[in-house]
Amino acid sequence: MTALARHLPRLGVPWVPIGRWPTPLSALALGGPSAAPVWIKHEGDAHPRYGGNKIRTLEAWFGHAKARGARRIWAIGAYGSNHVIATLLHAPLGLEAAAIVFPQPASPWAIENCAAIAASGAPVVRLHSVVEVPFAAWWIARRDRDAVVMPPGGATPVGTFGAVAAVFELADQLAAQTAPPPRRIVLAVGSTCTTAGLVAGLHLARAIGLWRWPLPIVHGVRVTPWPVTSRWRTADLARRTLARVARLGGPRVSPGLAELAHGLVLDGRELGPGYGRSTPTSIAAAQQFAALAGPRLDGVYSAKAAAALLRLQRAGEGPLLFWATKSTATLAPPEPAALNRAPAAIRRWLRGEADLSQT
C-alpha cells in the first residue's frame, strides 16, 4: 500500500502495485564536513529488476488502463527512454505493453535501454523524429480502440499521482526523523510528470496536516528544452492533478497557478547542447557521486540534476534533497538473436551507424 492510500483511504485511485516502498532516504557526504548537507531519495531502488521514478508513474497508469478495460498500453519516448523500458518490463498480466520511439543521441545509458526495448519482443513503432509523436499517438489511439496511449513520460494528472504518493511517503520518513526537512528538492525534469506531482503532493500533504514543515522549493533541472519544461506548464499540470484529487473523492485543495509556480524552479543551466547529450559538469558530477558510492546516475537525466545539486551546495543552500531517478539495477545486454525483431533503423542505431547529429 502506498503512503497516499494510507493517509487518504477514500481517494478512489485505480492502482497496480509494482514498487518496493518506501525507497531509502540517506545522507551523502558531498563537499566535505563544512558543506551544506545533502540527502538522497533512492528512487532507483524501487524495483530489483528495473527501478527509477517511472515505477511510481506506471503504478497509476497501469491502474487507470485496467480500470478502463484496456488490452494494451502504449508508451512513448526516445530510443533510450526510461519510461518506455519500464513500461515493457513491468506491464501486469492481461495488459500488453507496446512502444512508440523516436531517435536521440547515442550514449551508454540510451543504448542499454534501447537494446532491452528492441529485444523485448513488444510491438515497437519507430518514428523518424519527435515531431511525428502527436500524429502517431492519434493514429494508434484511433486504430487500437481497446488501448491506452500514454504521452511521453506519462505526464498527465493520471501519471502524476505516483509522485504525489512519493511526497506522502517522504513526509512519513521526515516525521520519523530519517532526515531533516529539505529546503530544496533537486531532480531532473524531462516530461514534467514527477516534478509536477511533487509540487501537487506538497500542497496536498500540507493541506491535510501531513507536511508540517515549510514547503521546500522543487528545483527541476531541465534535460529537455522549453516549452516542454515551461514553469507555467508544469505548475498547471500540478493544478490539474489537485483538481483530479478532488474529483476522485479527496480533499479540495486549489492553490492558484501563481502560488504553485512560486515554489517551483526550472533550471536550464545544465541542459548544455540539448537532450541526451552529456556536459562537462554532468560528467564531473557523475564521477564525484561514483567515488562516494552514491546512487547510479545517467548522463541523459540524473547526472545533469546532480551537477545542479553540487552548484547549489557550493552556494551554501541546504538541506538539499536529491531525487535520484535512475534505476539502480542495470539491464543485461540481450543476446544478438533477440535483436533481430527490432526495426532495422534501431538496429543500425545500436551499431552506431546512424547519424543523429540533427536529432
Buried (B, 14 or more C-beta within 10 A) or exposed (E): EBBBBEBBEEBEBBBBEBBEBBBBBEEBEBBEEEBBBBBBBBBBBBBEEBBBBBBBBBBBBBBBBBEEEBEBBBBBBBBBBBBBBBBBBBBBEEBBBBBBBBBBBBBEBBBBBBBBBBBBEBBBBBBEEBEBBEEBBEBBEEEBEEBBBBBBBBBBBBBBBBBBBBBBBBBBBBEEEBBBBBBBBBBBBBBBBBBBBBBBBBBBBBBBEBBEEEBBBBBBBBBBEEEBBEBBBBBBBBBBBBBBBBEBEBBEBEBEEEEBBEBBBBBBEBBBEEBBBBBEBBBBBBEBBEEEEBBBBBBBBBBBBBBBBBBBBEEEBBBBBBBBBBBBBEBEEBEEEBBEBBEEBBBEBBEEEBEBEEB
